Amino acid sequence: MRTSGDREQVAEQDGRRRGARPPALAGAREVLAIPAFRRLWMVTGLCSTADWLALAAFAALAGTLATSSAGLNYAFSGVLFANLLPGLLFSPIAGLLADRFDRRTVMAVADLVRCALLLSIAAVNSYWWILAGGFLVQMATTMWIPAKDAALPRLLRRPDQMAPAAQLGLVMTYGLTIVVAGSLFTLITGAGTVFGLPSHVLDMNGLTRLAVVVAALLYLASAVSIATVLPELAGRPVPAEPAGRPRVAGSGPGLGAMLRDSVDYVRDTPLVSGLLVGMAGALAAGGAVVGSAQPYALSLRGGQAAFGLLLLAAFVGLLVGVLGAPRLARRVTHERLFGIAVVGAGGVLVPVALSPHLAVSLAAVVAVGAGAGTAFLTGVTIIGSRVEDSMRGRVNALYQSLLKVVLGCSVAVAPLLVTLVGQRRLHLWGGDHLVDGTRPVILGAGLLAALAGGLAYRRMRAGTGAPVAAGDVVDEEARGAEPGRPAIGESGNGVGPGR
């Protein structure tokens, strides 16, 4: 006779067979219970800690090594630009490498290159080599990220685990490691004062250069871990066989052919092209808001304190969106959730543009951030669970480069638009009202995001009935499979506990 515990276990197994998504916290625990994912998650923590620690150390070194007032003024912005530029230029190439070569090898080599470059920066101790070396470090990082993101679905047991896995990755990268890296930087650079070290033991930059060395050792630890305890990442992705171009056994396509195939894939796959259109609109709107946030805060008569509160509200909203997206995805499809999130974020920018009070603006900005966080996590989930393995690296790289290119250009252009629009005096409701340039810019950004979200949803829905290659990581419902059975053409060797 079955006990109540047995019945609950059978019900849980039946729910999993039917594709039921577990609650967010339970889903996170379930994903962390997978040894291979847990090891990759810790490796991600090592690299992210090294990234943040190196960024802080580079900025501090550049500030102390600058030989002119201009160099000092542009120390942090120069380091930041050198960190962003490789993502703008080399993400497509990084995606091609992630889909052409063994992903574990790409990741391990990138970590070793980053370790060597950081050691050279600490040894040379030159302002210009900080910028040039930092640029090269980020080139290697640009190679590492698409390979990791593309290999991640191999480590999971079911497609519905992609959302909590992406959520845990964002928490690690933009939460835990920032705290760890900041604490490490403070402890290392403050050691001279704490322990009373004499000035002749370490020169002016000695402790800051030590922080760079620690970051290099973290990259080395990541490379060793990838090479020794993550054999699941090994293996090249199986290239999709293009129509009309049979693949020769034992050979892989060249980079030029892969580039053409990726362009054709994005153009001919409504799910991916719609995702990119929606995210481009959302990022353009978000960049416009960030770029005009400071004059907007001044228009609310809140000063710099209001600017800080607006940034905090946006961060809180992003966190709410990232944490709440998996729960919402249990009720609606990913395509609909993505479209709603982008349209909603754009729509909420309308009250941001019209708000006369800081309290209203803060509440609206939290809602905008929640929509952006939901859209971003849903997009990552769609790529990991619905894009075939042979294309996943390139689509991930394109998604990441879109983030940097569109967001960066929008942030740069927004202040120019605000200046061009200027202040306008409007006669409304029997009175004159002075409207500054930030309001029309934010309103236009909101309308742009809402339009892009609507177009993206229509485009993505057009592709829901498209055929899927055998072995792709997609939901059973999307494949038209009977619950608990493989889809037509599937041999049963897709993503499972053994992979």
C-alpha positions in Angstrom: 0.0 0.0 0.0 1.4 3.4 -1.0 2.0 6.0 1.7 1.3 9.7 1.2 5.0 10.3 0.6 5.0 7.7 -2.1 2.0 9.3 -3.8 3.7 12.7 -3.6 6.8 11.3 -5.2 4.8 9.7 -8.0 2.9 13.0 -8.5 6.2 14.9 -8.7 7.7 12.5 -11.2 4.5 12.7 -13.3 4.6 16.5 -13.2 8.2 16.4 -14.4 7.4 14.1 -17.2 4.6 16.4 -18.3 7.1 19.4 -18.4 5.8 21.1 -15.3 8.1 23.8 -14.2 9.1 23.7 -10.5 8.9 26.8 -8.3 11.8 29.2 -8.6 13.6 28.2 -5.3 13.0 24.5 -5.9 14.3 24.9 -9.5 17.5 26.6 -8.3 18.1 23.8 -5.7 17.4 21.2 -8.4 19.9 22.8 -10.8 22.5 23.1 -8.1 22.1 19.4 -7.4 23.6 18.6 -10.8 27.4 18.2 -10.1 28.6 19.4 -13.5 26.5 22.6 -13.4 27.6 23.3 -9.8 31.2 23.0 -10.9 30.6 25.3 -13.8 28.8 27.8 -11.6 31.8 27.9 -9.2 34.1 28.4 -12.2 31.9 31.3 -13.3 32.3 32.7 -9.8 36.1 32.5 -10.1 36.2 34.3 -13.4 33.6 36.9 -12.5 35.5 37.7 -9.3 38.7 38.1 -11.3 36.9 40.3 -13.8 35.6 42.8 -11.1 38.8 42.7 -9.1 40.9 43.4 -12.3 38.6 46.3 -13.3 39.0 47.9 -9.9 42.7 47.4 -9.9 43.1 48.7 -13.4 41.2 51.9 -12.6 43.3 52.4 -9.4 46.6 51.8 -11.3 45.7 54.1 -14.2 44.8 56.8 -11.7 48.2 56.6 -10.0 50.3 56.2 -13.2 48.7 59.0 -15.2 51.3 61.6 -16.0 48.9 64.4 -16.9 45.7 65.9 -15.6 43.9 64.7 -18.7 45.1 61.1 -18.1 44.0 61.3 -14.6 40.5 62.6 -15.6 40.1 59.8 -18.2 41.6 57.0 -16.1 38.4 55.2 -15.2 36.5 56.0 -18.4 39.6 54.9 -20.4 39.7 51.6 -18.5 36.0 51.1 -18.9 36.1 51.9 -22.7 39.0 49.4 -23.1 36.9 46.8 -21.4 33.8 47.4 -23.5 35.4 47.8 -26.9 36.3 44.2 -27.5 32.7 43.2 -26.9 31.6 45.6 -29.6 34.2 44.4 -32.2 34.9 40.7 -31.6 31.7 39.1 -30.3 30.7 37.7 -33.7 34.2 36.1 -34.1 33.9 34.7 -30.6 30.6 33.1 -31.4 32.1 31.5 -34.5 35.0 30.0 -32.4 32.5 28.7 -29.8 30.6 26.9 -32.5 33.7 25.7 -34.4 36.1 24.4 -31.7 36.0 22.4 -28.5 34.3 24.7 -26.0 36.3 23.4 -23.0 39.5 24.1 -24.9 38.4 27.6 -25.9 37.5 28.5 -22.3 40.7 27.0 -20.8 42.9 28.8 -23.3 41.1 32.1 -22.8 41.7 31.8 -19.0 45.4 31.1 -19.5 45.7 34.1 -21.8 44.0 36.3 -19.3 46.2 35.1 -16.5 49.4 35.8 -18.6 48.2 39.2 -19.6 47.3 40.2 -16.0 50.8 39.1 -14.8 52.4 41.2 -17.5 50.3 44.3 -16.5 51.4 43.9 -12.9 55.0 43.5 -14.0 55.2 46.3 -16.6 53.3 48.9 -14.4 52.6 51.2 -17.3 49.6 53.4 -17.9 49.3 52.6 -21.6 49.9 48.9 -21.1 47.0 48.9 -18.6 44.7 50.1 -21.4 46.2 47.9 -24.1 46.5 44.9 -21.9 43.0 45.4 -20.5 41.8 45.5 -24.1 43.4 42.1 -24.8 42.1 40.7 -21.6 38.6 41.5 -22.6 39.2 40.0 -26.0 39.9 36.7 -24.3 36.8 37.3 -22.1 34.7 37.8 -25.3 35.9 34.3 -26.4 35.1 32.8 -23.0 31.5 33.9 -22.4 29.8 32.6 -25.6 31.6 29.2 -25.2 30.3 28.9 -21.6 26.8 30.0 -22.5 26.6 27.7 -25.4 27.9 24.7 -23.4 25.6 25.3 -20.4 22.5 23.4 -21.8 24.6 20.3 -22.1 25.0 20.1 -18.4 21.3 20.3 -17.6 18.9 17.4 -17.4 15.7 19.0 -18.8 14.9 22.0 -20.9 12.9 23.7 -18.2 16.0 23.9 -16.0 17.5 26.6 -18.3 15.6 29.5 -16.6 16.9 28.8 -13.1 20.4 28.0 -14.4 20.5 31.4 -16.2 19.1 33.1 -13.0 21.8 31.6 -10.9 24.4 32.7 -13.4 23.2 36.3 -13.2 23.1 36.2 -9.4 26.7 34.9 -9.3 28.0 37.4 -12.0 26.3 40.6 -10.9 25.7 39.9 -7.2 27.9 37.6 -5.2 31.1 38.2 -7.1 30.8 42.0 -7.0 30.7 41.7 -3.2 33.6 39.2 -3.1 35.8 41.2 -5.5 35.1 44.5 -3.7 36.0 42.9 -0.3 39.2 41.4 -1.8 40.3 44.7 -3.3 39.7 46.5 0.0 41.6 43.9 2.0 44.5 43.8 -0.4 45.0 47.5 -0.9 44.4 48.2 2.8 46.8 45.7 4.0 49.7 48.2 4.2 47.7 50.4 6.7 46.3 47.4 8.7 49.7 45.7 9.1 51.8 48.8 9.3 54.0 47.8 6.4 56.9 50.3 5.8 56.9 52.2 2.6 60.2 50.7 1.3 58.7 47.2 1.4 56.1 48.0 -1.3 56.2 50.9 -3.7 53.3 53.2 -4.4 51.4 50.7 -6.5 52.7 47.5 -4.9 49.5 46.4 -3.2 47.3 47.4 -6.2 49.6 45.3 -8.5 49.2 42.5 -6.0 45.4 42.7 -6.5 46.1 42.2 -10.3 48.2 39.2 -9.5 45.4 37.7 -7.3 43.0 38.2 -10.2 45.5 36.4 -12.5 45.6 33.5 -10.1 41.8 33.3 -10.1 41.9 32.9 -13.9 44.6 30.2 -13.5 42.4 28.4 -11.0 39.5 28.6 -13.5 41.6 27.2 -16.3 42.8 24.3 -14.2 39.2 23.5 -13.0 37.9 23.6 -16.6 40.6 21.2 -17.7 40.4 18.8 -14.8 36.9 18.7 -13.3 34.6 19.7 -16.2 34.9 16.9 -18.9 31.2 17.5 -19.7 32.2 20.6 -21.6 34.4 18.7 -24.0 33.4 18.0 -27.5 32.7 20.1 -30.6 29.2 21.1 -31.4 27.7 19.0 -34.3 27.4 21.4 -37.2 23.9 21.5 -38.8 23.9 20.2 -42.4 23.0 23.1 -44.7 20.5 22.4 -47.4 22.1 21.7 -50.7 25.6 21.5 -49.2 26.3 18.0 -47.9 29.0 17.9 -45.2 32.1 15.8 -45.9 32.7 13.3 -43.2 35.4 14.3 -40.7 35.5 17.9 -41.8 33.9 21.0 -40.4 32.7 24.2 -42.2 35.1 27.1 -42.5 34.6 30.3 -40.6 33.4 32.1 -43.7 30.7 29.4 -44.3 29.8 29.5 -40.6 29.3 33.3 -40.8 27.0 32.9 -43.9 25.1 30.1 -42.1 24.6 32.2 -39.0 23.3 35.2 -41.1 20.9 32.8 -42.9 19.9 31.2 -39.6 19.0 34.5 -37.9 17.1 35.7 -41.0 15.2 32.5 -41.5 14.4 31.7 -37.9 11.5 33.9 -36.7 12.1 33.0 -33.0 15.7 34.3 -33.1 15.2 37.3 -35.3 12.2 38.4 -33.2 14.2 38.0 -30.0 17.0 40.2 -31.4 14.5 42.9 -32.6 12.8 43.0 -29.3 16.0 43.2 -27.3 17.4 45.9 -29.5 14.4 48.1 -29.0 14.5 47.5 -25.2 18.2 48.2 -25.0 17.9 51.4 -27.1 15.1 52.6 -24.8 17.1 51.6 -21.7 20.2 53.4 -22.9 18.2 56.5 -23.6 16.9 56.5 -20.1 20.4 56.0 -18.6 21.9 58.7 -20.8 19.3 61.2 -19.8 18.9 60.2 -16.1 21.0 62.9 -14.6 19.3 65.9 -16.3 16.0 64.1 -15.7 16.8 64.0 -12.0 17.6 67.7 -12.0 14.3 68.4 -13.7 12.6 66.8 -10.7 14.4 69.2 -8.4 16.0 66.3 -6.6 19.7 67.0 -7.4 22.3 64.3 -7.4 20.5 62.4 -4.6 17.5 61.9 -6.9 19.9 60.6 -9.6 21.3 58.0 -7.1 17.8 57.0 -6.1 16.7 56.5 -9.7 19.7 54.3 -10.4 19.0 52.3 -7.2 15.3 51.9 -8.3 16.4 50.6 -11.7 18.7 48.1 -10.1 15.9 46.9 -7.7 13.6 46.5 -10.6 16.1 44.5 -12.5 16.5 42.2 -9.5 12.7 41.8 -9.2 12.4 40.9 -12.9 15.2 38.4 -12.8 13.8 36.7 -9.7 10.2 36.7 -10.9 10.7 35.7 -14.5 10.8 31.9 -13.9 7.5 32.1 -11.9 5.8 34.0 -14.7 7.1 31.6 -17.3 5.1 28.8 -15.6 1.9 30.6 -16.7 2.7 31.9 -20.2 5.0 30.9 -23.0 8.4 32.4 -23.2 7.5 34.2 -26.5 4.6 35.9 -24.9 6.4 36.7 -21.7 9.3 38.3 -23.6 6.9 40.4 -25.7 4.9 41.5 -22.7 8.0 42.4 -20.7 9.4 44.6 -23.5 6.1 46.2 -24.3 5.4 46.7 -20.6 8.8 48.3 -20.0 8.3 50.7 -22.9 4.8 51.5 -21.7 5.8 52.3 -18.2 8.3 54.8 -19.6 5.3 57.0 -20.5 4.5 57.8 -16.9 8.3 58.3 -16.3 8.3 60.9 -19.0 5.2 62.6 -17.7 5.9 62.3 -14.0 6.0 65.6 -12.0 7.2 64.0 -8.7 10.2 61.9 -7.7 8.0 59.4 -5.9 6.0 58.6 -9.1 9.2 58.4 -11.1 10.8 56.0 -8.6 7.9 53.6 -8.7 7.7 53.7 -12.5 11.5 53.2 -12.9 11.2 50.1 -10.6 8.6 48.7 -13.0 10.8 49.5 -16.1 13.7 47.7 -14.5 11.4 44.7 -13.7 10.3 44.5 -17.4 13.9 44.8 -18.6 15.2 42.1 -16.2 12.3 39.7 -17.2 13.0 40.3 -20.9 16.8 39.7 -20.5 16.4 36.5 -18.5 13.7 35.2 -20.8 15.9 35.9 -23.9 18.8 34.0 -22.3 16.4 31.1 -21.5 15.1 31.0 -25.1 18.6 30.9 -26.6 19.7 28.1 -24.2 16.6 25.9 -24.6 15.4 26.6 -28.1 18.4 27.3 -30.3 20.2 24.3 -31.7 23.7 23.4 -30.3 25.5 24.2 -33.6 24.3 27.8 -33.6 24.0 28.5 -29.9 27.5 30.1 -29.5 27.0 32.5 -32.4 23.5 33.5 -31.2 24.8 34.0 -27.7 27.6 36.2 -29.0 25.2 38.2 -31.1 23.0 38.7 -28.1 25.9 39.9 -25.9 27.3 42.2 -28.6 23.8 43.6 -29.2 23.7 44.4 -25.5 26.9 46.4 -25.6 26.6 48.0 -29.0 22.9 49.2 -28.8 23.1 50.1 -25.1 26.4 52.0 -25.5 25.3 53.9 -28.6 22.0 54.8 -27.0 23.7 56.0 -23.8 26.0 58.2 -25.9 23.3 59.6 -28.2 20.7 60.4 -25.5 22.5 63.5 -24.1 22.9 64.8 -27.6 19.2 64.4 -28.3 18.3 66.1 -25.0 20.5 69.0 -25.9 19.0 69.3 -29.4 15.4 69.2 -28.1 16.2 71.7 -25.4 13.6 73.3 -23.2 10.1 74.0 -24.5 7.3 76.1 -23.0 3.9 74.5 -23.5 0.5 76.1 -22.9 -1.7 73.5 -21.2 -4.8 73.6 -19.1 -4.7 77.4 -19.0 -1.1 77.7 -17.9 2.4 77.7 -19.2 4.6 74.7 -18.4 8.4 74.5 -19.0 9.3 71.1 -20.4 13.0 70.1 -20.6 14.5 67.9 -23.3 14.6 64.7 -21.2 10.8 64.2 -21.3 10.4 63.9 -25.1 13.5 61.7 -25.3 12.2 59.3 -22.6 8.7 59.3 -24.1 10.1 58.5 -27.6 12.3 55.7 -26.1 9.2 54.2 -24.4 7.2 54.2 -27.7 10.2 52.7 -29.5 10.5 49.8 -26.9 6.7 49.1 -27.0 6.8 49.0 -30.9 9.8 46.7 -30.9 8.2 44.4 -28.3 5.0 44.1 -30.3 7.0 43.4 -33.5 9.1 40.8 -31.7 6.2 39.0 -30.3 4.5 38.7 -33.7 7.7 37.6 -35.3 8.4 35.0 -32.6 4.9 33.6 -32.7 5.3 33.1 -36.5 8.1 30.6 -35.8 6.5 28.5 -33.1 5.3 26.0 -35.6 8.7 25.7 -37.3 10.2 22.2 -37.5 13.0 21.5 -35.1 16.1 19.4 -35.8 16.4 16.1 -33.8 18.4 16.6 -30.7 17.7 20.3 -30.2 17.0 21.4 -26.7 13.4 22.6 -26.7 10.2 22.1 -24.6 8.2 19.0 -25.2 5.1 21.1 -25.8 6.8 23.2 -28.4 7.9 20.1 -30.3 4.4 18.7 -30.3 5.6 15.6 -28.4 3.2 13.6 -26.3 4.0 14.2 -22.6 6.6 11.7 -21.4 7.6 10.6 -24.9 10.3 11.8 -27.3 9.3 14.0 -30.2 9.1 12.6 -33.7 12.6 11.9 -35.0 14.2 12.0 -31.5 16.2 8.9 -30.6 16.1 9.6 -26.9 19.8 10.7 -26.7 19.2 14.4 -26.2 19.6 16.4 -23.0 19.3 14.0 -20.1 20.8 13.0 -16.8 23.8 11.3 -18.5 24.9 14.5 -20.3 
